[in-house]
Amino acid sequence: MRRIPALFATIAIAEAVSWALLLTGMFFKYVVVHNEIGVKIAGPIHGGIFMAYLAVTALQARAGGWKWWMTLVALVCSIPPFATLVFERWAKSRGLLTDRTAEVVPS
């Protein structure tokens, strides 16, 4: 069953995209047109996806059997722009996006 790893990857990518939208909104607000509509729209979207990333990271860490420091790195990656995307690619390349709770143990 790959639901949690797939959800983690999706939310990690969405978090990076929402960062791009927020940064674009901030650019238009402070540099181009001095209108905050982009930030008013992208800010809450990014905030919601940010919170979802934190929750899904906790789920993936538990399901994947991550060590505490790996979970901490994943959570810290939610702060710098686009770091969730880098972490997701890195974790995927190392086989960390698994769901060990779904593995069937032979009797």
C-alpha positions in Angstrom: 0.0 0.0 0.0 1.5 3.3 -1.1 -1.0 5.8 0.1 1.1 7.6 2.7 4.3 7.8 0.6 2.3 9.1 -2.4 0.5 11.6 -0.2 3.8 12.7 1.3 5.3 13.2 -2.2 2.3 15.1 -3.4 2.2 17.4 -0.4 5.9 18.0 -0.5 5.6 19.1 -4.1 2.5 21.2 -3.4 4.3 23.0 -0.5 7.2 24.0 -2.9 4.6 25.2 -5.5 2.8 27.2 -2.8 6.1 28.8 -1.8 6.6 29.9 -5.5 3.1 31.4 -5.5 3.7 33.2 -2.2 7.1 34.5 -3.4 5.5 35.7 -6.6 2.7 37.5 -4.7 5.3 39.1 -2.5 7.3 40.3 -5.5 4.2 41.9 -7.0 3.3 43.4 -3.6 6.6 44.9 -2.8 8.3 45.5 -6.2 5.9 45.8 -9.1 2.4 47.0 -8.3 2.3 47.4 -4.6 -0.9 45.4 -4.4 -1.3 42.7 -1.8 -4.0 40.6 -3.4 -1.4 37.9 -4.4 -0.2 37.6 -0.9 -3.8 37.6 0.5 -4.5 34.6 -1.8 -1.2 32.7 -1.7 -0.5 33.2 2.0 -3.4 31.1 3.4 -2.9 28.5 0.7 0.7 28.2 1.6 -0.1 28.1 5.3 -2.6 25.3 4.8 -0.3 23.2 2.7 2.6 23.9 5.2 0.4 22.5 8.0 -0.5 19.5 5.8 3.2 18.9 5.1 3.9 18.8 8.9 1.1 16.3 9.5 1.9 14.1 6.5 5.6 14.1 7.5 4.7 12.8 10.9 2.5 10.1 9.3 5.3 9.1 6.8 7.9 9.1 9.5 5.8 6.6 11.6 4.8 4.5 8.6 8.3 4.4 7.2 10.0 3.8 10.5 12.2 6.9 10.2 14.7 7.7 13.0 14.0 10.9 15.0 16.7 12.9 13.2 15.4 12.0 9.8 11.9 13.2 10.9 13.5 16.4 12.2 15.3 17.1 8.9 12.1 16.6 7.0 10.3 19.0 9.3 13.0 21.6 9.1 12.9 21.4 5.3 9.4 22.9 5.5 10.9 26.3 6.4 13.3 27.3 3.5 11.6 27.7 0.1 11.6 24.6 -2.1 13.5 22.4 0.5 10.5 20.0 0.8 11.0 19.2 -2.9 14.7 18.6 -2.4 14.0 16.4 0.7 11.3 14.4 -1.1 13.6 13.6 -4.1 16.4 12.7 -1.7 14.2 10.4 0.4 12.7 8.8 -2.7 16.2 8.1 -4.1 17.2 6.4 -0.9 14.0 4.3 -0.6 12.7 6.1 2.5 9.2 6.7 1.1 7.7 3.4 2.1 4.9 2.2 4.3 6.2 -0.5 6.6 2.9 -0.7 8.4 1.3 -2.0 5.3 3.7 -4.9 4.9 2.2 -8.3 5.5 4.1 -10.5 7.9 4.0 -14.2 7.0 2.6 -16.4 9.7 
